[in-house]
């Protein structure tokens, strides 16, 4: 437990940040799942549209420091390659 006013405030801030980051991570995962669901359904236009919606979310996670830029690039590359291989 926090012993000083400063430590109490930092604990409050850490909890607020943890909850905010969890919400952002959830949105990130949801956007990936939407693209994957569209890919598995076999509808290329829907998959492309879902991908276009997911890219700003993925890039936003990098800007906020929640994921590394290489992880974002990896996700975008893998999703895009799966969309390109669709008939």
Residue pairs with C-beta under 8 A, 6 or more apart in sequence:
2 8
2 10
2 11
21 66
24 60
24 61
24 64
24 66
25 61
25 66
27 57
28 57
28 58
28 61
28 66
28 67
31 50
31 53
31 54
31 57
31 58
32 54
32 58
32 75
32 79
34 50
34 53
34 54
35 47
35 50
35 51
35 54
35 79
35 83
36 79
37 50
38 46
38 47
38 49
38 50
38 51
39 47
39 79
39 82
39 83
39 86
41 47
42 86
42 87
44 83
44 86
44 87
47 83
47 86
48 83
51 79
51 80
51 83
54 79
55 76
58 67
58 72
58 75
58 76
59 72
61 67
61 72
62 68
62 69
62 72
